[in-house]
């Protein structure tokens, strides 16, 4: 099973985006998608593999946060 995490692009240098995962920043290659600064993307293994609307990204992030809260409560 593969898990892709949503993130917001905050900077682009050549074809590499700096993406924000709620305060944690990571590089991701943009070879597979067309995206601009401010776009939300799904990232897997260092690549942006899909773009998301802001609404879809926020829903996904809320779900991730709920999962993390549940895990902390176990």
PyMOL Python script that loads the backbone (N, CA, C, O; Angstrom):
from pymol import cmd

cmd.read_pdbstr("""\
ATOM      1  N   UNK A   1       0.836  -1.176   0.000  1.00  0.00           N
ATOM      2  CA  UNK A   1       0.000   0.000   0.000  1.00  0.00           C
ATOM      3  C   UNK A   1       0.881   1.239   0.000  1.00  0.00           C
ATOM      4  O   UNK A   1       1.886   1.297   0.709  1.00  0.00           O
ATOM      5  N   UNK A   2       0.507   2.214  -0.785  1.00  0.00           N
ATOM      6  CA  UNK A   2       1.241   3.478  -0.850  1.00  0.00           C
ATOM      7  C   UNK A   2       0.403   4.569  -0.195  1.00  0.00           C
ATOM      8  O   UNK A   2      -0.822   4.591  -0.316  1.00  0.00           O
ATOM      9  N   UNK A   3       1.079   5.462   0.491  1.00  0.00           N
ATOM     10  CA  UNK A   3       0.401   6.593   1.117  1.00  0.00           C
ATOM     11  C   UNK A   3       0.987   7.869   0.547  1.00  0.00           C
ATOM     12  O   UNK A   3       2.202   8.061   0.556  1.00  0.00           O
ATOM     13  N   UNK A   4       0.125   8.737   0.051  1.00  0.00           N
ATOM     14  CA  UNK A   4       0.547  10.038  -0.450  1.00  0.00           C
ATOM     15  C   UNK A   4       0.010  11.098   0.499  1.00  0.00           C
ATOM     16  O   UNK A   4      -1.149  11.047   0.911  1.00  0.00           O
ATOM     17  N   UNK A   5       0.855  12.048   0.838  1.00  0.00           N
ATOM     18  CA  UNK A   5       0.479  13.087   1.793  1.00  0.00           C
ATOM     19  C   UNK A   5       0.236  14.413   1.071  1.00  0.00           C
ATOM     20  O   UNK A   5       0.999  14.773   0.173  1.00  0.00           O
ATOM     21  N   UNK A   6      -0.818  15.146   1.452  1.00  0.00           N
ATOM     22  CA  UNK A   6      -1.086  16.443   0.837  1.00  0.00           C
ATOM     23  C   UNK A   6      -0.182  17.529   1.411  1.00  0.00           C
ATOM     24  O   UNK A   6       0.138  17.531   2.600  1.00  0.00           O
ATOM     25  N   UNK A   7       0.222  18.450   0.540  1.00  0.00           N
ATOM     26  CA  UNK A   7       1.069  19.568   0.964  1.00  0.00           C
ATOM     27  C   UNK A   7       0.836  20.758   0.035  1.00  0.00           C
ATOM     28  O   UNK A   7       0.343  20.606  -1.083  1.00  0.00           O
ATOM     29  N   UNK A   8       1.200  21.936   0.519  1.00  0.00           N
ATOM     30  CA  UNK A   8       1.060  23.167  -0.261  1.00  0.00           C
ATOM     31  C   UNK A   8       2.423  23.582  -0.784  1.00  0.00           C
ATOM     32  O   UNK A   8       3.400  23.597  -0.035  1.00  0.00           O
ATOM     33  N   UNK A   9       2.494  23.916  -2.058  1.00  0.00           N
ATOM     34  CA  UNK A   9       3.750  24.387  -2.649  1.00  0.00           C
ATOM     35  C   UNK A   9       3.985  25.830  -2.222  1.00  0.00           C
ATOM     36  O   UNK A   9       3.134  26.694  -2.433  1.00  0.00           O
ATOM     37  N   UNK A  10       5.150  26.087  -1.616  1.00  0.00           N
ATOM     38  CA  UNK A  10       5.468  27.437  -1.166  1.00  0.00           C
ATOM     39  C   UNK A  10       6.608  28.063  -1.961  1.00  0.00           C
ATOM     40  O   UNK A  10       6.834  29.271  -1.877  1.00  0.00           O
ATOM     41  N   UNK A  11       7.320  27.257  -2.727  1.00  0.00           N
ATOM     42  CA  UNK A  11       8.449  27.765  -3.514  1.00  0.00           C
ATOM     43  C   UNK A  11       8.743  26.757  -4.618  1.00  0.00           C
ATOM     44  O   UNK A  11       8.561  25.553  -4.435  1.00  0.00           O
ATOM     45  N   UNK A  12       9.200  27.256  -5.768  1.00  0.00           N
ATOM     46  CA  UNK A  12       9.614  26.369  -6.861  1.00  0.00           C
ATOM     47  C   UNK A  12      10.956  26.849  -7.382  1.00  0.00           C
ATOM     48  O   UNK A  12      11.132  28.034  -7.667  1.00  0.00           O
ATOM     49  N   UNK A  13      11.905  25.924  -7.506  1.00  0.00           N
ATOM     50  CA  UNK A  13      13.218  26.200  -8.063  1.00  0.00           C
ATOM     51  C   UNK A  13      13.473  25.176  -9.160  1.00  0.00           C
ATOM     52  O   UNK A  13      13.627  23.986  -8.884  1.00  0.00           O
ATOM     53  N   UNK A  14      13.516  25.638 -10.398  1.00  0.00           N
ATOM     54  CA  UNK A  14      13.566  24.764 -11.565  1.00  0.00           C
ATOM     55  C   UNK A  14      12.340  23.866 -11.530  1.00  0.00           C
ATOM     56  O   UNK A  14      11.221  24.372 -11.624  1.00  0.00           O
ATOM     57  N   UNK A  15      12.499  22.585 -11.403  1.00  0.00           N
ATOM     58  CA  UNK A  15      11.354  21.670 -11.383  1.00  0.00           C
ATOM     59  C   UNK A  15      11.197  20.998 -10.014  1.00  0.00           C
ATOM     60  O   UNK A  15      10.627  19.912  -9.907  1.00  0.00           O
ATOM     61  N   UNK A  16      11.706  21.657  -8.976  1.00  0.00           N
ATOM     62  CA  UNK A  16      11.615  21.109  -7.623  1.00  0.00           C
ATOM     63  C   UNK A  16      10.843  22.097  -6.747  1.00  0.00           C
ATOM     64  O   UNK A  16      11.172  23.280  -6.666  1.00  0.00           O
ATOM     65  N   UNK A  17       9.810  21.572  -6.098  1.00  0.00           N
ATOM     66  CA  UNK A  17       8.971  22.403  -5.228  1.00  0.00           C
ATOM     67  C   UNK A  17       9.384  22.218  -3.776  1.00  0.00           C
ATOM     68  O   UNK A  17       9.758  21.121  -3.360  1.00  0.00           O
ATOM     69  N   UNK A  18       9.313  23.293  -3.017  1.00  0.00           N
ATOM     70  CA  UNK A  18       9.392  23.213  -1.565  1.00  0.00           C
ATOM     71  C   UNK A  18       7.941  23.198  -1.100  1.00  0.00           C
ATOM     72  O   UNK A  18       7.175  24.126  -1.362  1.00  0.00           O
ATOM     73  N   UNK A  19       7.585  22.125  -0.406  1.00  0.00           N
ATOM     74  CA  UNK A  19       6.195  21.915  -0.003  1.00  0.00           C
ATOM     75  C   UNK A  19       6.065  21.956   1.515  1.00  0.00           C
ATOM     76  O   UNK A  19       6.937  21.481   2.243  1.00  0.00           O
ATOM     77  N   UNK A  20       4.973  22.528   1.969  1.00  0.00           N
ATOM     78  CA  UNK A  20       4.708  22.697   3.395  1.00  0.00           C
ATOM     79  C   UNK A  20       3.677  21.669   3.858  1.00  0.00           C
ATOM     80  O   UNK A  20       2.545  21.639   3.375  1.00  0.00           O
ATOM     81  N   UNK A  21       4.096  20.832   4.802  1.00  0.00           N
ATOM     82  CA  UNK A  21       3.224  19.840   5.438  1.00  0.00           C
ATOM     83  C   UNK A  21       2.880  20.350   6.828  1.00  0.00           C
ATOM     84  O   UNK A  21       3.296  19.748   7.818  1.00  0.00           O
ATOM     85  N   UNK A  22       2.141  21.432   6.929  1.00  0.00           N
ATOM     86  CA  UNK A  22       1.762  21.953   8.242  1.00  0.00           C
ATOM     87  C   UNK A  22       2.942  22.423   9.063  1.00  0.00           C
ATOM     88  O   UNK A  22       2.997  22.178  10.268  1.00  0.00           O
ATOM     89  N   UNK A  23       3.886  23.093   8.429  1.00  0.00           N
ATOM     90  CA  UNK A  23       5.061  23.624   9.124  1.00  0.00           C
ATOM     91  C   UNK A  23       6.340  22.867   8.835  1.00  0.00           C
ATOM     92  O   UNK A  23       7.430  23.400   9.039  1.00  0.00           O
ATOM     93  N   UNK A  24       6.233  21.657   8.372  1.00  0.00           N
ATOM     94  CA  UNK A  24       7.401  20.870   7.979  1.00  0.00           C
ATOM     95  C   UNK A  24       7.559  21.013   6.472  1.00  0.00           C
ATOM     96  O   UNK A  24       6.617  20.774   5.715  1.00  0.00           O
ATOM     97  N   UNK A  25       8.753  21.403   6.042  1.00  0.00           N
ATOM     98  CA  UNK A  25       8.979  21.615   4.614  1.00  0.00           C
ATOM     99  C   UNK A  25       9.830  20.498   4.030  1.00  0.00           C
ATOM    100  O   UNK A  25      10.765  20.003   4.660  1.00  0.00           O
ATOM    101  N   UNK A  26       9.476  20.113   2.796  1.00  0.00           N
ATOM    102  CA  UNK A  26      10.176  19.033   2.108  1.00  0.00           C
ATOM    103  C   UNK A  26      10.198  19.341   0.618  1.00  0.00           C
ATOM    104  O   UNK A  26       9.287  19.979   0.090  1.00  0.00           O
ATOM    105  N   UNK A  27      11.251  18.878  -0.054  1.00  0.00           N
ATOM    106  CA  UNK A  27      11.337  19.035  -1.505  1.00  0.00           C
ATOM    107  C   UNK A  27      10.569  17.922  -2.194  1.00  0.00           C
ATOM    108  O   UNK A  27      10.491  16.794  -1.707  1.00  0.00           O
ATOM    109  N   UNK A  28       9.998  18.275  -3.356  1.00  0.00           N
ATOM    110  CA  UNK A  28       9.297  17.287  -4.182  1.00  0.00           C
ATOM    111  C   UNK A  28       9.495  17.651  -5.648  1.00  0.00           C
ATOM    112  O   UNK A  28       9.368  18.816  -6.025  1.00  0.00           O
ATOM    113  N   UNK A  29       9.800  16.676  -6.457  1.00  0.00           N
ATOM    114  CA  UNK A  29       9.951  16.904  -7.891  1.00  0.00           C
ATOM    115  C   UNK A  29       8.581  17.063  -8.535  1.00  0.00           C
ATOM    116  O   UNK A  29       7.609  16.424  -8.130  1.00  0.00           O
ATOM    117  N   UNK A  30       8.522  17.925  -9.541  1.00  0.00           N
ATOM    118  CA  UNK A  30       7.267  18.224 -10.227  1.00  0.00           C
ATOM    119  C   UNK A  30       7.211  17.588 -11.617  1.00  0.00           C
ATOM    120  O   UNK A  30       6.488  18.076 -12.486  1.00  0.00           O
ATOM    121  N   UNK A  31       7.950  16.523 -11.838  1.00  0.00           N
ATOM    122  CA  UNK A  31       8.004  15.883 -13.149  1.00  0.00           C
ATOM    123  C   UNK A  31       6.655  15.320 -13.598  1.00  0.00           C
ATOM    124  O   UNK A  31       6.413  15.210 -14.800  1.00  0.00           O
ATOM    125  N   UNK A  32       5.783  14.965 -12.675  1.00  0.00           N
ATOM    126  CA  UNK A  32       4.550  14.262 -13.017  1.00  0.00           C
ATOM    127  C   UNK A  32       3.308  15.149 -13.045  1.00  0.00           C
ATOM    128  O   UNK A  32       2.243  14.708 -13.477  1.00  0.00           O
ATOM    129  N   UNK A  33       3.436  16.393 -12.591  1.00  0.00           N
ATOM    130  CA  UNK A  33       2.279  17.298 -12.527  1.00  0.00           C
ATOM    131  C   UNK A  33       2.674  18.700 -12.964  1.00  0.00           C
ATOM    132  O   UNK A  33       3.852  19.057 -12.987  1.00  0.00           O
ATOM    133  N   UNK A  34       1.660  19.482 -13.310  1.00  0.00           N
ATOM    134  CA  UNK A  34       1.855  20.908 -13.551  1.00  0.00           C
ATOM    135  C   UNK A  34       1.229  21.637 -12.367  1.00  0.00           C
ATOM    136  O   UNK A  34       0.025  21.535 -12.136  1.00  0.00           O
ATOM    137  N   UNK A  35       2.042  22.368 -11.624  1.00  0.00           N
ATOM    138  CA  UNK A  35       1.553  23.056 -10.437  1.00  0.00           C
ATOM    139  C   UNK A  35       2.344  24.338 -10.228  1.00  0.00           C
ATOM    140  O   UNK A  35       3.483  24.464 -10.678  1.00  0.00           O
ATOM    141  N   UNK A  36       1.728  25.278  -9.544  1.00  0.00           N
ATOM    142  CA  UNK A  36       2.338  26.574  -9.258  1.00  0.00           C
ATOM    143  C   UNK A  36       2.435  26.776  -7.753  1.00  0.00           C
ATOM    144  O   UNK A  36       1.891  25.995  -6.973  1.00  0.00           O
ATOM    145  N   UNK A  37       3.136  27.835  -7.357  1.00  0.00           N
ATOM    146  CA  UNK A  37       3.193  28.215  -5.946  1.00  0.00           C
ATOM    147  C   UNK A  37       1.754  28.448  -5.472  1.00  0.00           C
ATOM    148  O   UNK A  37       0.966  29.119  -6.139  1.00  0.00           O
ATOM    149  N   UNK A  38       1.435  27.885  -4.318  1.00  0.00           N
ATOM    150  CA  UNK A  38       0.089  27.995  -3.765  1.00  0.00           C
ATOM    151  C   UNK A  38      -0.779  26.788  -4.069  1.00  0.00           C
ATOM    152  O   UNK A  38      -1.827  26.603  -3.449  1.00  0.00           O
ATOM    153  N   UNK A  39      -0.350  25.959  -5.026  1.00  0.00           N
ATOM    154  CA  UNK A  39      -1.103  24.746  -5.354  1.00  0.00           C
ATOM    155  C   UNK A  39      -0.929  23.703  -4.259  1.00  0.00           C
ATOM    156  O   UNK A  39       0.085  23.675  -3.561  1.00  0.00           O
ATOM    157  N   UNK A  40      -1.928  22.854  -4.125  1.00  0.00           N
ATOM    158  CA  UNK A  40      -1.842  21.704  -3.230  1.00  0.00           C
ATOM    159  C   UNK A  40      -1.563  20.462  -4.071  1.00  0.00           C
ATOM    160  O   UNK A  40      -2.164  20.267  -5.127  1.00  0.00           O
ATOM    161  N   UNK A  41      -0.653  19.635  -3.596  1.00  0.00           N
ATOM    162  CA  UNK A  41      -0.279  18.424  -4.315  1.00  0.00           C
ATOM    163  C   UNK A  41      -0.228  17.240  -3.351  1.00  0.00           C
ATOM    164  O   UNK A  41      -0.059  17.405  -2.143  1.00  0.00           O
ATOM    165  N   UNK A  42      -0.380  16.048  -3.917  1.00  0.00           N
ATOM    166  CA  UNK A  42      -0.134  14.819  -3.162  1.00  0.00           C
ATOM    167  C   UNK A  42       1.300  14.409  -3.428  1.00  0.00           C
ATOM    168  O   UNK A  42       1.734  14.379  -4.579  1.00  0.00           O
ATOM    169  N   UNK A  43       2.044  14.091  -2.370  1.00  0.00           N
ATOM    170  CA  UNK A  43       3.454  13.746  -2.511  1.00  0.00           C
ATOM    171  C   UNK A  43       3.683  12.314  -2.048  1.00  0.00           C
ATOM    172  O   UNK A  43       3.213  11.889  -0.992  1.00  0.00           O
ATOM    173  N   UNK A  44       4.419  11.594  -2.875  1.00  0.00           N
ATOM    174  CA  UNK A  44       4.805  10.217  -2.552  1.00  0.00           C
ATOM    175  C   UNK A  44       6.222   9.995  -3.063  1.00  0.00           C
ATOM    176  O   UNK A  44       6.515  10.247  -4.232  1.00  0.00           O
ATOM    177  N   UNK A  45       7.087   9.529  -2.192  1.00  0.00           N
ATOM    178  CA  UNK A  45       8.473   9.185  -2.545  1.00  0.00           C
ATOM    179  C   UNK A  45       9.216  10.329  -3.227  1.00  0.00           C
ATOM    180  O   UNK A  45       9.995  10.110  -4.154  1.00  0.00           O
ATOM    181  N   UNK A  46       8.969  11.543  -2.763  1.00  0.00           N
ATOM    182  CA  UNK A  46       9.706  12.692  -3.280  1.00  0.00           C
ATOM    183  C   UNK A  46       9.171  13.273  -4.574  1.00  0.00           C
ATOM    184  O   UNK A  46       9.801  14.150  -5.163  1.00  0.00           O
ATOM    185  N   UNK A  47       8.014  12.798  -5.027  1.00  0.00           N
ATOM    186  CA  UNK A  47       7.394  13.312  -6.248  1.00  0.00           C
ATOM    187  C   UNK A  47       5.990  13.807  -5.952  1.00  0.00           C
ATOM    188  O   UNK A  47       5.249  13.176  -5.198  1.00  0.00           O
ATOM    189  N   UNK A  48       5.623  14.941  -6.549  1.00  0.00           N
ATOM    190  CA  UNK A  48       4.227  15.358  -6.550  1.00  0.00           C
ATOM    191  C   UNK A  48       3.538  14.484  -7.590  1.00  0.00           C
ATOM    192  O   UNK A  48       3.912  14.500  -8.762  1.00  0.00           O
ATOM    193  N   UNK A  49       2.525  13.715  -7.164  1.00  0.00           N
ATOM    194  CA  UNK A  49       1.904  12.764  -8.084  1.00  0.00           C
ATOM    195  C   UNK A  49       0.519  13.195  -8.547  1.00  0.00           C
ATOM    196  O   UNK A  49      -0.030  12.608  -9.479  1.00  0.00           O
ATOM    197  N   UNK A  50      -0.051  14.211  -7.911  1.00  0.00           N
ATOM    198  CA  UNK A  50      -1.369  14.697  -8.310  1.00  0.00           C
ATOM    199  C   UNK A  50      -1.584  16.064  -7.686  1.00  0.00           C
ATOM    200  O   UNK A  50      -0.953  16.407  -6.686  1.00  0.00           O
ATOM    201  N   UNK A  51      -2.468  16.836  -8.275  1.00  0.00           N
ATOM    202  CA  UNK A  51      -2.836  18.129  -7.699  1.00  0.00           C
ATOM    203  C   UNK A  51      -4.204  17.990  -7.031  1.00  0.00           C
ATOM    204  O   UNK A  51      -5.001  17.123  -7.389  1.00  0.00           O
ATOM    205  N   UNK A  52      -4.455  18.856  -6.063  1.00  0.00           N
ATOM    206  CA  UNK A  52      -5.718  18.859  -5.328  1.00  0.00           C
ATOM    207  C   UNK A  52      -6.284  20.271  -5.307  1.00  0.00           C
ATOM    208  O   UNK A  52      -5.544  21.253  -5.365  1.00  0.00           O
ATOM    209  N   UNK A  53      -7.611  20.360  -5.224  1.00  0.00           N
ATOM    210  CA  UNK A  53      -8.202  21.665  -4.949  1.00  0.00           C
ATOM    211  C   UNK A  53      -7.908  22.003  -3.490  1.00  0.00           C
ATOM    212  O   UNK A  53      -7.586  21.118  -2.697  1.00  0.00           O
ATOM    213  N   UNK A  54      -8.016  23.258  -3.145  1.00  0.00           N
ATOM    214  CA  UNK A  54      -7.784  23.653  -1.756  1.00  0.00           C
ATOM    215  C   UNK A  54      -8.777  22.952  -0.830  1.00  0.00           C
ATOM    216  O   UNK A  54      -8.414  22.531   0.268  1.00  0.00           O
ATOM    217  N   UNK A  55     -10.030  22.826  -1.274  1.00  0.00           N
ATOM    218  CA  UNK A  55     -11.055  22.164  -0.461  1.00  0.00           C
ATOM    219  C   UNK A  55     -10.710  20.689  -0.228  1.00  0.00           C
ATOM    220  O   UNK A  55     -10.812  20.196   0.896  1.00  0.00           O
ATOM    221  N   UNK A  56     -10.307  19.995  -1.282  1.00  0.00           N
ATOM    222  CA  UNK A  56      -9.951  18.578  -1.145  1.00  0.00           C
ATOM    223  C   UNK A  56      -8.725  18.408  -0.259  1.00  0.00           C
ATOM    224  O   UNK A  56      -8.653  17.467   0.531  1.00  0.00           O
ATOM    225  N   UNK A  57      -7.762  19.313  -0.387  1.00  0.00           N
ATOM    226  CA  UNK A  57      -6.554  19.237   0.445  1.00  0.00           C
ATOM    227  C   UNK A  57      -6.906  19.431   1.916  1.00  0.00           C
ATOM    228  O   UNK A  57      -6.398  18.711   2.775  1.00  0.00           O
ATOM    229  N   UNK A  58      -7.770  20.397   2.212  1.00  0.00           N
ATOM    230  CA  UNK A  58      -8.146  20.651   3.608  1.00  0.00           C
ATOM    231  C   UNK A  58      -8.916  19.473   4.199  1.00  0.00           C
ATOM    232  O   UNK A  58      -8.719  19.130   5.365  1.00  0.00           O
ATOM    233  N   UNK A  59      -9.796  18.846   3.403  1.00  0.00           N
ATOM    234  CA  UNK A  59     -10.510  17.664   3.877  1.00  0.00           C
ATOM    235  C   UNK A  59      -9.529  16.535   4.193  1.00  0.00           C
ATOM    236  O   UNK A  59      -9.645  15.862   5.217  1.00  0.00           O
ATOM    237  N   UNK A  60      -8.576  16.346   3.305  1.00  0.00           N
ATOM    238  CA  UNK A  60      -7.577  15.295   3.505  1.00  0.00           C
ATOM    239  C   UNK A  60      -6.731  15.576   4.742  1.00  0.00           C
ATOM    240  O   UNK A  60      -6.459  14.671   5.531  1.00  0.00           O
ATOM    241  N   UNK A  61      -6.318  16.825   4.912  1.00  0.00           N
ATOM    242  CA  UNK A  61      -5.507  17.186   6.077  1.00  0.00           C
ATOM    243  C   UNK A  61      -6.288  16.998   7.377  1.00  0.00           C
ATOM    244  O   UNK A  61      -5.722  16.572   8.384  1.00  0.00           O
ATOM    245  N   UNK A  62      -7.588  17.314   7.359  1.00  0.00           N
ATOM    246  CA  UNK A  62      -8.410  17.096   8.548  1.00  0.00           C
ATOM    247  C   UNK A  62      -8.474  15.613   8.890  1.00  0.00           C
ATOM    248  O   UNK A  62      -8.410  15.241  10.061  1.00  0.00           O
ATOM    249  N   UNK A  63      -8.598  14.774   7.883  1.00  0.00           N
ATOM    250  CA  UNK A  63      -8.637  13.332   8.103  1.00  0.00           C
ATOM    251  C   UNK A  63      -7.317  12.838   8.684  1.00  0.00           C
ATOM    252  O   UNK A  63      -7.312  12.029   9.613  1.00  0.00           O
ATOM    253  N   UNK A  64      -6.199  13.318   8.144  1.00  0.00           N
ATOM    254  CA  UNK A  64      -4.885  12.951   8.687  1.00  0.00           C
ATOM    255  C   UNK A  64      -4.778  13.369  10.148  1.00  0.00           C
ATOM    256  O   UNK A  64      -4.288  12.604  10.978  1.00  0.00           O
ATOM    257  N   UNK A  65      -5.234  14.583  10.468  1.00  0.00           N
ATOM    258  CA  UNK A  65      -5.163  15.072  11.849  1.00  0.00           C
ATOM    259  C   UNK A  65      -6.007  14.216  12.788  1.00  0.00           C
ATOM    260  O   UNK A  65      -5.592  13.928  13.911  1.00  0.00           O
ATOM    261  N   UNK A  66      -7.189  13.810  12.331  1.00  0.00           N
ATOM    262  CA  UNK A  66      -8.032  12.935  13.147  1.00  0.00           C
ATOM    263  C   UNK A  66      -7.339  11.595  13.399  1.00  0.00           C
ATOM    264  O   UNK A  66      -7.383  11.066  14.510  1.00  0.00           O
ATOM    265  N   UNK A  67      -6.705  11.054  12.369  1.00  0.00           N
ATOM    266  CA  UNK A  67      -5.984   9.794  12.514  1.00  0.00           C
ATOM    267  C   UNK A  67      -4.860   9.923  13.537  1.00  0.00           C
ATOM    268  O   UNK A  67      -4.705   9.060  14.402  1.00  0.00           O
ATOM    269  N   UNK A  68      -4.076  10.996  13.443  1.00  0.00           N
ATOM    270  CA  UNK A  68      -2.972  11.195  14.377  1.00  0.00           C
ATOM    271  C   UNK A  68      -3.479  11.353  15.814  1.00  0.00           C
ATOM    272  O   UNK A  68      -2.858  10.855  16.753  1.00  0.00           O
ATOM    273  N   UNK A  69      -4.606  12.047  15.979  1.00  0.00           N
ATOM    274  CA  UNK A  69      -5.188  12.199  17.324  1.00  0.00           C
ATOM    275  C   UNK A  69      -5.596  10.847  17.887  1.00  0.00           C
ATOM    276  O   UNK A  69      -5.352  10.563  19.060  1.00  0.00           O
ATOM    277  N   UNK A  70      -6.211  10.019  17.066  1.00  0.00           N
ATOM    278  CA  UNK A  70      -6.607   8.687  17.501  1.00  0.00           C
ATOM    279  C   UNK A  70      -5.404   7.839  17.902  1.00  0.00           C
ATOM    280  O   UNK A  70      -5.445   7.123  18.902  1.00  0.00           O
ATOM    281  N   UNK A  71      -4.353   7.924  17.128  1.00  0.00           N
ATOM    282  CA  UNK A  71      -3.143   7.163  17.427  1.00  0.00           C
ATOM    283  C   UNK A  71      -2.496   7.609  18.734  1.00  0.00           C
ATOM    284  O   UNK A  71      -1.957   6.793  19.482  1.00  0.00           O
ATOM    285  N   UNK A  72      -2.555   8.921  19.000  1.00  0.00           N
ATOM    286  CA  UNK A  72      -1.989   9.435  20.244  1.00  0.00           C
ATOM    287  C   UNK A  72      -2.797   8.979  21.461  1.00  0.00           C
ATOM    288  O   UNK A  72      -2.251   8.859  22.557  1.00  0.00           O
ATOM    289  N   UNK A  73      -4.084   8.726  21.275  1.00  0.00           N
ATOM    290  CA  UNK A  73      -4.958   8.350  22.378  1.00  0.00           C
ATOM    291  C   UNK A  73      -4.946   6.855  22.670  1.00  0.00           C
ATOM    292  O   UNK A  73      -5.589   6.413  23.622  1.00  0.00           O
ATOM    293  N   UNK A  74      -4.240   6.081  21.883  1.00  0.00           N
ATOM    294  CA  UNK A  74      -4.185   4.622  22.133  1.00  0.00           C
ATOM    295  C   UNK A  74      -3.238   4.271  23.236  1.00  0.00           C
ATOM    296  O   UNK A  74      -3.080   3.095  23.564  1.00  0.00           O
TER     297      UNK A  74
END
""", "prot")
cmd.dss("prot")
cmd.show_as("cartoon", "prot")
cmd.util.cbc("prot")
cmd.orient("prot")
